[in-house]
Amino acid sequence: MKDRLPLIGITMGDPTGIGPEIAAKALSSPEIYRICRPMVVGDAKVMHQASKIARAGLKINPIKEVEQGKYEYGILDVYDLENVDIERLAYKKVTRMGGKSSLDYIYEAIDLAMAKKIDATVTGPIHKEAIRLGGCPYPGHTEVYAHRTQTEDYAMMLVEGKFRVVHVTTHVALKHVSSLIRKDRVLKVIKLAHRAMKDLGIEDPRIIVPGLNPHASDGGLFGDEEEKEIFPAVQTAKEEGINVEGPIPPDTAFVKLRSGQYDVALAMYHDQGHIPLKLLGFSWDRESGQWESISGVNVTLGLPVIRTSVDHGVAYGKAGEGRASPDSLIQAIKLAAQLAQSKKSSRT
């Protein structure tokens, strides 16, 4: 029975950040082992140290092949790349070693998934400056995955419970966004969102599309992207049988999404989608002066492999202290397992 559970590769993230600690905390939950077979792609010595920091009490099992994993609660299987000098490891710092090693984990996880040795990948947090120092020409996970898998049409989806947002554009200066809002791109993202909802078991997904401009341009008073690019994309999608509405004013679109009137919304640019999701998923405790919850999951749509991720960074300020929250990682693992199980079911 255990062998039928999806095998999930979880990248450790930057070893100088909270990635190893939250991986240890997440995999100290028996609930995870009831839904999947988790394996950390990382460095066994770092994970041993992280287990101590997290007070997880896990037995570390270094492996070199997926088949060597135990996949049992209490044992943390680490696909060990042995690429961190533990004597030089310094938490809370941007380092070339941290950037290079975190890139190695991503590449290995992608390759394992492409070779069908694992059923899905979950990525821990990385630091953009560190991966650049480590030799990466791309700004983040999404672009690395797209390049490694030779994927052209992809999009970022953020998930917080039933609040789901798929981005038309992401890591680009705001002044360039308008030039990237084109009918073909908007239509592709609508289709990716529709497919993702179907994969989550929603038979007739309801999609809402916000405008780019305030009031969705208010009939052309504040821009013409809605009339020239977004509306034609929505109309074409409707003609193809997709249940989609828009463009409507962005502030209204996300209120409708939260109320449950729609299953997923598009976002025309990075912060348009990230701000409402983080307002829902992040909770600050005033008394303790700490984050009570940091939740939300990042999913890359359009790839030939499943990839979910935490929706937060390396949190250098907390690294090595044992107080980082594993909430987002736990949600990412659960969603990856759900998507992998859905993919397996569709094949049978």
KOLVEXKE-373236 format. One record per residue (C-alpha): residue number from 1; z, y, x. Coordinates in Angstrom, 1 decimal, always signed. Last residue first. Example, Ala and Ser with C-alpha at 12.3 -4.5 7.8 and 13.67 -1.06 7.14 Angstrom:
<sites>
<site num="2" up="+7.1" north="-1.1" east="+13.7"/>
<site num="1" up="+7.8" north="-4.5" east="+12.3"/>
</sites>
This chain:
<sites>
<site num="348" up="-15.2" north="+4.5" east="-5.6"/>
<site num="347" up="-16.4" north="+7.4" east="-3.6"/>
<site num="346" up="-14.9" north="+10.0" east="-6.0"/>
<site num="345" up="-11.5" north="+8.4" east="-5.6"/>
<site num="344" up="-11.6" north="+8.8" east="-1.8"/>
<site num="343" up="-12.4" north="+12.5" east="-2.2"/>
<site num="342" up="-9.7" north="+13.0" east="-4.7"/>
<site num="341" up="-7.2" north="+11.3" east="-2.4"/>
<site num="340" up="-8.3" north="+13.6" east="+0.5"/>
<site num="339" up="-8.0" north="+16.6" east="-1.7"/>
<site num="338" up="-4.5" north="+15.7" east="-2.8"/>
<site num="337" up="-3.4" north="+14.8" east="+0.7"/>
<site num="336" up="-4.7" north="+18.1" east="+2.0"/>
<site num="335" up="-2.8" north="+19.9" east="-0.8"/>
<site num="334" up="+0.5" north="+18.1" east="+0.0"/>
<site num="333" up="+0.0" north="+18.9" east="+3.7"/>
<site num="332" up="-0.7" north="+22.6" east="+3.1"/>
<site num="331" up="+2.4" north="+22.8" east="+0.7"/>
<site num="330" up="+4.6" north="+21.3" east="+3.4"/>
<site num="329" up="+3.1" north="+23.7" east="+6.0"/>
<site num="328" up="+3.8" north="+26.7" east="+3.7"/>
<site num="327" up="+7.4" north="+25.8" east="+3.1"/>
<site num="326" up="+8.3" north="+24.9" east="+6.7"/>
<site num="325" up="+10.5" north="+28.0" east="+7.1"/>
<site num="324" up="+11.5" north="+29.1" east="+10.6"/>
<site num="323" up="+15.2" north="+29.2" east="+11.5"/>
<site num="322" up="+15.4" north="+26.9" east="+14.5"/>
<site num="321" up="+15.5" north="+29.5" east="+17.2"/>
<site num="320" up="+12.6" north="+28.5" east="+19.4"/>
<site num="319" up="+10.2" north="+30.8" east="+17.7"/>
<site num="318" up="+11.7" north="+33.3" east="+15.3"/>
<site num="317" up="+10.2" north="+36.6" east="+16.6"/>
<site num="316" up="+7.1" north="+34.8" east="+17.7"/>
<site num="315" up="+6.1" north="+34.3" east="+14.1"/>
<site num="314" up="+3.0" north="+32.1" east="+14.9"/>
<site num="313" up="+1.1" north="+33.4" east="+11.9"/>
<site num="312" up="+1.2" north="+32.7" east="+8.2"/>
<site num="311" up="-0.9" north="+31.1" east="+5.5"/>
<site num="310" up="-0.4" north="+27.5" east="+6.7"/>
<site num="309" up="-3.5" north="+25.5" east="+6.8"/>
<site num="308" up="-5.9" north="+23.2" east="+4.9"/>
<site num="307" up="-9.0" north="+21.6" east="+6.3"/>
<site num="306" up="-10.9" north="+18.8" east="+4.7"/>
<site num="305" up="-14.1" north="+17.7" east="+6.6"/>
<site num="304" up="-17.8" north="+18.4" east="+5.9"/>
<site num="303" up="-16.9" north="+22.1" east="+5.5"/>
<site num="302" up="-17.8" north="+24.1" east="+2.4"/>
<site num="301" up="-14.3" north="+25.4" east="+1.6"/>
<site num="300" up="-11.7" north="+26.3" east="+4.2"/>
<site num="299" up="-8.2" north="+26.1" east="+2.6"/>
<site num="298" up="-5.3" north="+28.4" east="+3.4"/>
<site num="297" up="-2.0" north="+27.6" east="+1.7"/>
<site num="296" up="+0.8" north="+29.7" east="+0.4"/>
<site num="295" up="+4.6" north="+29.9" east="+1.1"/>
<site num="294" up="+7.0" north="+31.9" east="+3.2"/>
<site num="293" up="+10.3" north="+31.7" east="+1.5"/>
<site num="292" up="+13.8" north="+33.2" east="+2.1"/>
<site num="291" up="+12.5" north="+35.5" east="+4.8"/>
<site num="290" up="+15.6" north="+36.9" east="+6.6"/>
<site num="289" up="+17.9" north="+39.8" east="+6.3"/>
<site num="288" up="+20.7" north="+37.5" east="+5.1"/>
<site num="287" up="+21.7" north="+39.8" east="+2.2"/>
<site num="286" up="+18.2" north="+41.2" east="+1.6"/>
<site num="285" up="+16.5" north="+37.8" east="+1.2"/>
<site num="284" up="+12.7" north="+38.3" east="+1.5"/>
<site num="283" up="+10.3" north="+36.2" east="-0.6"/>
<site num="282" up="+6.6" north="+35.6" east="+0.4"/>
<site num="281" up="+4.4" north="+33.5" east="-2.0"/>
<site num="280" up="+3.7" north="+35.9" east="-4.8"/>
<site num="279" up="+3.3" north="+39.1" east="-2.9"/>
<site num="278" up="+1.5" north="+37.1" east="-0.2"/>
<site num="277" up="-1.1" north="+36.0" east="-2.8"/>
<site num="276" up="-1.6" north="+39.6" east="-4.1"/>
<site num="275" up="-2.1" north="+41.0" east="-0.6"/>
<site num="274" up="-4.3" north="+38.3" east="+0.8"/>
<site num="273" up="-7.2" north="+38.5" east="-1.7"/>
<site num="272" up="-8.1" north="+42.2" east="-1.6"/>
<site num="271" up="-6.8" north="+42.2" east="+2.0"/>
<site num="270" up="-9.7" north="+40.1" east="+3.3"/>
<site num="269" up="-12.7" north="+41.4" east="+1.3"/>
<site num="268" up="-14.6" north="+40.7" east="-1.9"/>
<site num="267" up="-12.0" north="+38.4" east="-3.3"/>
<site num="266" up="-13.1" north="+35.7" east="-5.8"/>
<site num="265" up="-10.7" north="+34.4" east="-8.4"/>
<site num="264" up="-9.6" north="+30.9" east="-9.4"/>
<site num="263" up="-8.3" north="+29.0" east="-12.5"/>
<site num="262" up="-8.6" north="+31.8" east="-15.0"/>
<site num="261" up="-6.6" north="+33.0" east="-18.0"/>
<site num="260" up="-3.5" north="+31.7" east="-16.4"/>
<site num="259" up="-1.6" north="+35.0" east="-16.4"/>
<site num="258" up="-1.9" north="+35.2" east="-12.6"/>
<site num="257" up="-5.7" north="+35.1" east="-12.8"/>
<site num="256" up="-5.7" north="+37.8" east="-15.5"/>
<site num="255" up="-3.5" north="+40.1" east="-13.3"/>
<site num="254" up="-5.8" north="+39.3" east="-10.4"/>
<site num="253" up="-8.9" north="+40.5" east="-12.2"/>
<site num="252" up="-7.2" north="+43.6" east="-13.7"/>
<site num="251" up="-6.4" north="+45.1" east="-10.3"/>
<site num="250" up="-9.9" north="+44.2" east="-9.1"/>
<site num="249" up="-11.8" north="+45.9" east="-11.9"/>
<site num="248" up="-14.3" north="+43.5" east="-13.5"/>
<site num="247" up="-17.4" north="+41.9" east="-12.1"/>
<site num="246" up="-17.3" north="+39.6" east="-13.8"/>
<site num="245" up="-16.9" north="+36.3" east="-15.6"/>
<site num="244" up="-17.6" north="+32.7" east="-14.6"/>
<site num="243" up="-17.9" north="+29.3" east="-16.4"/>
<site num="242" up="-20.7" north="+27.8" east="-14.3"/>
<site num="241" up="-23.7" north="+26.4" east="-16.2"/>
<site num="240" up="-26.6" north="+27.4" east="-13.9"/>
<site num="239" up="-27.4" north="+30.4" east="-16.0"/>
<site num="238" up="-23.8" north="+31.5" east="-15.6"/>
<site num="237" up="-24.2" north="+31.3" east="-11.8"/>
<site num="236" up="-27.3" north="+33.5" east="-12.0"/>
<site num="235" up="-25.5" north="+36.1" east="-14.1"/>
<site num="234" up="-22.5" north="+36.2" east="-11.7"/>
<site num="233" up="-24.9" north="+36.7" east="-8.8"/>
<site num="232" up="-26.8" north="+39.5" east="-10.6"/>
<site num="231" up="-23.4" north="+41.2" east="-11.4"/>
<site num="230" up="-22.3" north="+41.2" east="-7.7"/>
<site num="229" up="-25.3" north="+42.5" east="-5.9"/>
<site num="228" up="-27.0" north="+45.6" east="-7.5"/>
<site num="227" up="-24.7" north="+46.5" east="-10.3"/>
<site num="226" up="-21.4" north="+45.7" east="-8.6"/>
<site num="225" up="-22.6" north="+47.0" east="-5.2"/>
<site num="224" up="-23.5" north="+50.4" east="-6.7"/>
<site num="223" up="-20.6" north="+52.7" east="-5.7"/>
<site num="222" up="-17.9" north="+54.8" east="-7.2"/>
<site num="221" up="-19.5" north="+56.4" east="-10.3"/>
<site num="220" up="-21.9" north="+53.5" east="-10.8"/>
<site num="219" up="-20.7" north="+52.3" east="-14.2"/>
<site num="218" up="-17.0" north="+52.5" east="-13.3"/>
<site num="217" up="-17.5" north="+51.2" east="-9.7"/>
<site num="216" up="-15.6" north="+47.9" east="-10.4"/>
<site num="215" up="-12.7" north="+50.2" east="-11.5"/>
<site num="214" up="-12.2" north="+50.9" east="-7.8"/>
<site num="213" up="-15.0" north="+49.3" east="-5.7"/>
<site num="212" up="-15.6" north="+45.7" east="-4.7"/>
<site num="211" up="-15.6" north="+44.3" east="-8.1"/>
<site num="210" up="-13.6" north="+41.3" east="-9.2"/>
<site num="209" up="-15.0" north="+37.9" east="-10.1"/>
<site num="208" up="-13.1" north="+35.5" east="-12.4"/>
<site num="207" up="-13.8" north="+31.8" east="-12.4"/>
<site num="206" up="-12.8" north="+29.3" east="-15.1"/>
<site num="205" up="-13.2" north="+25.7" east="-13.9"/>
<site num="204" up="-14.4" north="+23.1" east="-16.4"/>
<site num="203" up="-13.1" north="+19.7" east="-15.3"/>
<site num="202" up="-10.2" north="+20.8" east="-13.1"/>
<site num="201" up="-9.3" north="+17.8" east="-11.0"/>
<site num="200" up="-8.7" north="+19.6" east="-7.7"/>
<site num="199" up="-12.1" north="+18.6" east="-6.5"/>
<site num="198" up="-13.5" north="+20.3" east="-9.6"/>
<site num="197" up="-11.7" north="+23.5" east="-8.5"/>
<site num="196" up="-13.2" north="+23.3" east="-5.1"/>
<site num="195" up="-16.7" north="+22.8" east="-6.4"/>
<site num="194" up="-16.4" north="+25.9" east="-8.6"/>
<site num="193" up="-15.0" north="+28.0" east="-5.7"/>
<site num="192" up="-17.9" north="+26.9" east="-3.5"/>
<site num="191" up="-20.4" north="+27.8" east="-6.2"/>
<site num="190" up="-18.9" north="+31.2" east="-6.7"/>
<site num="189" up="-18.9" north="+31.6" east="-2.9"/>
<site num="188" up="-22.6" north="+30.8" east="-2.7"/>
<site num="187" up="-23.4" north="+33.3" east="-5.6"/>
<site num="186" up="-21.5" north="+36.0" east="-3.8"/>
<site num="185" up="-23.4" north="+35.3" east="-0.6"/>
<site num="184" up="-26.8" north="+35.3" east="-2.3"/>
<site num="183" up="-26.1" north="+38.4" east="-4.2"/>
<site num="182" up="-25.0" north="+40.4" east="-1.2"/>
<site num="181" up="-21.7" north="+42.0" east="-0.3"/>
<site num="180" up="-22.1" north="+41.9" east="+3.5"/>
<site num="179" up="-23.2" north="+45.6" east="+3.9"/>
<site num="178" up="-20.3" north="+46.7" east="+1.8"/>
<site num="177" up="-17.8" north="+45.0" east="+4.1"/>
<site num="176" up="-18.8" north="+46.8" east="+7.2"/>
<site num="175" up="-16.4" north="+49.8" east="+6.9"/>
<site num="174" up="-13.6" north="+47.4" east="+6.1"/>
<site num="173" up="-13.9" north="+45.8" east="+9.6"/>
<site num="172" up="-14.6" north="+42.1" east="+9.4"/>
<site num="171" up="-12.4" north="+39.0" east="+9.4"/>
<site num="170" up="-12.8" north="+37.8" east="+5.8"/>
<site num="169" up="-15.8" north="+38.2" east="+3.4"/>
<site num="168" up="-16.5" north="+36.5" east="+0.1"/>
<site num="167" up="-13.0" north="+35.2" east="-0.1"/>
<site num="166" up="-11.7" north="+32.6" east="-2.5"/>
<site num="165" up="-8.4" north="+33.2" east="-4.4"/>
<site num="164" up="-6.2" north="+30.6" east="-6.1"/>
<site num="163" up="-3.0" north="+31.3" east="-8.0"/>
<site num="162" up="-2.1" north="+27.9" east="-9.5"/>
<site num="161" up="+0.6" north="+27.3" east="-6.9"/>
<site num="160" up="-0.1" north="+29.7" east="-4.1"/>
<site num="159" up="-3.6" north="+28.9" east="-2.8"/>
<site num="158" up="-5.8" north="+30.9" east="-0.5"/>
<site num="157" up="-9.5" north="+29.9" east="-0.2"/>
<site num="156" up="-11.6" north="+30.8" east="+2.8"/>
<site num="155" up="-15.4" north="+30.4" east="+2.6"/>
<site num="154" up="-18.2" north="+28.3" east="+4.1"/>
<site num="153" up="-22.0" north="+28.2" east="+4.2"/>
<site num="152" up="-23.2" north="+27.8" east="+7.7"/>
<site num="151" up="-21.4" north="+24.6" east="+8.9"/>
<site num="150" up="-22.2" north="+23.2" east="+12.4"/>
<site num="149" up="-18.9" north="+21.2" east="+12.3"/>
<site num="148" up="-17.6" north="+22.8" east="+15.5"/>
<site num="147" up="-19.0" north="+26.2" east="+14.6"/>
<site num="146" up="-17.5" north="+26.3" east="+11.1"/>
<site num="145" up="-14.2" north="+24.9" east="+12.2"/>
<site num="144" up="-13.9" north="+27.5" east="+15.0"/>
<site num="143" up="-14.9" north="+30.2" east="+12.5"/>
<site num="142" up="-12.2" north="+29.2" east="+10.0"/>
<site num="141" up="-9.5" north="+28.8" east="+12.7"/>
<site num="140" up="-9.7" north="+32.3" east="+14.0"/>
<site num="139" up="-11.5" north="+35.2" east="+15.8"/>
<site num="138" up="-14.1" north="+33.1" east="+17.7"/>
<site num="137" up="-15.1" north="+33.3" east="+21.3"/>
<site num="136" up="-12.3" north="+30.9" east="+22.4"/>
<site num="135" up="-11.5" north="+30.8" east="+26.2"/>
<site num="134" up="-7.8" north="+30.3" east="+26.3"/>
<site num="133" up="-7.2" north="+34.1" east="+26.6"/>
<site num="132" up="-9.1" north="+34.4" east="+23.3"/>
<site num="131" up="-6.9" north="+31.6" east="+21.9"/>
<site num="130" up="-3.8" north="+33.7" east="+22.9"/>
<site num="129" up="-5.1" north="+36.9" east="+21.4"/>
<site num="128" up="-5.8" north="+35.3" east="+18.1"/>
<site num="127" up="-2.4" north="+33.5" east="+17.9"/>
<site num="126" up="-2.3" north="+30.1" east="+16.2"/>
<site num="125" up="-0.4" north="+28.7" east="+13.3"/>
<site num="124" up="-0.5" north="+25.0" east="+12.3"/>
<site num="123" up="-3.6" north="+23.4" east="+11.0"/>
<site num="122" up="-3.9" north="+20.6" east="+8.4"/>
<site num="121" up="-6.8" north="+18.1" east="+8.8"/>
<site num="120" up="-8.0" north="+15.4" east="+6.4"/>
<site num="119" up="-9.0" north="+11.7" east="+6.1"/>
<site num="118" up="-8.5" north="+10.6" east="+9.7"/>
<site num="117" up="-10.7" north="+8.4" east="+11.9"/>
<site num="116" up="-13.7" north="+9.5" east="+9.9"/>
<site num="115" up="-15.6" north="+10.5" east="+13.1"/>
<site num="114" up="-15.8" north="+14.0" east="+11.8"/>
<site num="113" up="-12.1" north="+13.9" east="+11.0"/>
<site num="112" up="-11.2" north="+12.8" east="+14.6"/>
<site num="111" up="-13.5" north="+15.5" east="+16.0"/>
<site num="110" up="-12.0" north="+18.2" east="+13.9"/>
<site num="109" up="-8.5" north="+17.1" east="+14.9"/>
<site num="108" up="-9.4" north="+17.1" east="+18.6"/>
<site num="107" up="-11.0" north="+20.5" east="+18.4"/>
<site num="106" up="-8.0" north="+22.0" east="+16.7"/>
<site num="105" up="-5.5" north="+20.4" east="+19.1"/>
<site num="104" up="-7.5" north="+21.6" east="+22.2"/>
<site num="103" up="-7.5" north="+25.1" east="+20.7"/>
<site num="102" up="-3.7" north="+25.1" east="+20.5"/>
<site num="101" up="-3.6" north="+24.0" east="+24.2"/>
<site num="100" up="-5.9" north="+26.8" east="+25.4"/>
<site num="99" up="-4.0" north="+29.5" east="+23.5"/>
<site num="98" up="-0.5" north="+28.3" east="+24.6"/>
<site num="97" up="-1.6" north="+27.9" east="+28.2"/>
<site num="96" up="-3.2" north="+31.4" east="+28.1"/>
<site num="95" up="+0.0" north="+32.9" east="+27.0"/>
<site num="94" up="+1.2" north="+35.2" east="+24.2"/>
<site num="93" up="+5.0" north="+35.0" east="+24.2"/>
<site num="92" up="+7.8" north="+34.2" east="+21.8"/>
<site num="91" up="+8.7" north="+30.8" east="+23.4"/>
<site num="90" up="+8.2" north="+30.1" east="+27.1"/>
<site num="89" up="+6.8" north="+26.7" east="+28.2"/>
<site num="88" up="+6.6" north="+26.6" east="+32.0"/>
<site num="87" up="+8.7" north="+23.5" east="+32.4"/>
<site num="86" up="+7.1" north="+21.9" east="+29.4"/>
<site num="85" up="+3.7" north="+22.1" east="+31.1"/>
<site num="84" up="+1.6" north="+21.6" east="+27.9"/>
<site num="83" up="-1.6" north="+19.6" east="+27.7"/>
<site num="82" up="-0.3" north="+16.1" east="+27.1"/>
<site num="81" up="-2.9" north="+15.4" east="+24.4"/>
<site num="80" up="-0.5" north="+13.3" east="+22.5"/>
<site num="79" up="-1.5" north="+12.1" east="+19.0"/>
<site num="78" up="+2.2" north="+12.5" east="+18.0"/>
<site num="77" up="+3.7" north="+10.1" east="+15.4"/>
<site num="76" up="+7.1" north="+11.3" east="+14.2"/>
<site num="75" up="+9.3" north="+8.4" east="+13.2"/>
<site num="74" up="+12.0" north="+9.0" east="+10.7"/>
<site num="73" up="+9.7" north="+8.1" east="+7.7"/>
<site num="72" up="+7.1" north="+5.6" east="+8.8"/>
<site num="71" up="+3.5" north="+6.3" east="+9.9"/>
<site num="70" up="+3.8" north="+3.8" east="+12.8"/>
<site num="69" up="+0.8" north="+5.3" east="+14.7"/>
<site num="68" up="-1.1" north="+3.2" east="+17.2"/>
<site num="67" up="-4.2" north="+3.0" east="+15.1"/>
<site num="66" up="-4.9" north="+6.7" east="+15.5"/>
<site num="65" up="-5.3" north="+6.2" east="+19.3"/>
<site num="64" up="-3.5" north="+7.9" east="+22.1"/>
<site num="63" up="+0.0" north="+7.7" east="+20.7"/>
<site num="62" up="+3.4" north="+9.3" east="+21.4"/>
<site num="61" up="+6.1" north="+8.1" east="+19.0"/>
<site num="60" up="+8.9" north="+10.7" east="+18.7"/>
<site num="59" up="+12.0" north="+9.6" east="+16.9"/>
<site num="58" up="+13.1" north="+12.3" east="+14.5"/>
<site num="57" up="+16.6" north="+13.9" east="+14.3"/>
<site num="56" up="+15.4" north="+17.0" east="+12.5"/>
<site num="55" up="+17.8" north="+19.4" east="+14.1"/>
<site num="54" up="+14.9" north="+21.9" east="+14.1"/>
<site num="53" up="+15.5" north="+22.8" east="+17.7"/>
<site num="52" up="+15.9" north="+19.1" east="+18.6"/>
<site num="51" up="+12.7" north="+18.1" east="+16.8"/>
<site num="50" up="+11.0" north="+21.0" east="+18.5"/>
<site num="49" up="+11.9" north="+19.6" east="+22.0"/>
<site num="48" up="+10.5" north="+16.2" east="+21.1"/>
<site num="47" up="+7.5" north="+18.0" east="+19.6"/>
<site num="46" up="+6.9" north="+19.8" east="+22.9"/>
<site num="45" up="+7.2" north="+16.6" east="+24.9"/>
<site num="44" up="+4.8" north="+14.8" east="+22.5"/>
<site num="43" up="+2.0" north="+17.5" east="+22.8"/>
<site num="42" up="-0.3" north="+18.1" east="+19.8"/>
<site num="41" up="-2.1" north="+16.4" east="+17.0"/>
<site num="40" up="+0.8" north="+15.6" east="+14.6"/>
<site num="39" up="+0.3" north="+12.5" east="+12.4"/>
<site num="38" up="+1.0" north="+12.2" east="+8.7"/>
<site num="37" up="+0.4" north="+9.1" east="+6.6"/>
<site num="36" up="+0.2" north="+10.4" east="+3.0"/>
<site num="35" up="+1.9" north="+10.8" east="-0.4"/>
<site num="34" up="+5.2" north="+9.0" east="-0.1"/>
<site num="33" up="+5.5" north="+10.0" east="+3.6"/>
<site num="32" up="+5.6" north="+13.6" east="+2.7"/>
<site num="31" up="+8.5" north="+13.1" east="+0.3"/>
<site num="30" up="+10.6" north="+11.6" east="+3.0"/>
<site num="29" up="+11.0" north="+15.1" east="+4.5"/>
<site num="28" up="+11.6" north="+15.2" east="+8.3"/>
<site num="27" up="+7.9" north="+15.7" east="+8.7"/>
<site num="26" up="+8.0" north="+19.3" east="+7.4"/>
<site num="25" up="+10.9" north="+20.1" east="+9.7"/>
<site num="24" up="+9.2" north="+18.7" east="+12.8"/>
<site num="23" up="+5.9" north="+20.5" east="+11.9"/>
<site num="22" up="+7.9" north="+23.7" east="+11.2"/>
<site num="21" up="+9.3" north="+23.5" east="+14.7"/>
<site num="20" up="+6.0" north="+22.7" east="+16.5"/>
<site num="19" up="+4.2" north="+25.6" east="+14.8"/>
<site num="18" up="+7.0" north="+28.2" east="+15.3"/>
<site num="17" up="+5.3" north="+29.9" east="+18.3"/>
<site num="16" up="+5.1" north="+29.1" east="+22.0"/>
<site num="15" up="+3.5" north="+25.8" east="+21.4"/>
<site num="14" up="+0.6" north="+27.5" east="+19.5"/>
<site num="13" up="-0.4" north="+25.2" east="+16.6"/>
<site num="12" up="+0.8" north="+21.6" east="+16.3"/>
<site num="11" up="-2.3" north="+20.4" east="+14.5"/>
<site num="10" up="-1.6" north="+18.1" east="+11.6"/>
<site num="9" up="-4.0" north="+15.1" east="+11.2"/>
<site num="8" up="-3.6" north="+13.5" east="+7.8"/>
<site num="7" up="-4.2" north="+9.8" east="+7.0"/>
<site num="6" up="-4.6" north="+9.4" east="+3.3"/>
<site num="5" up="-2.5" north="+6.7" east="+1.7"/>
<site num="4" up="-4.2" north="+3.3" east="+1.3"/>
<site num="3" up="-2.5" north="+1.9" east="+4.4"/>
<site num="2" up="+0.9" north="+2.4" east="+2.8"/>
<site num="1" up="+0.0" north="+0.0" east="+0.0"/>
</sites>
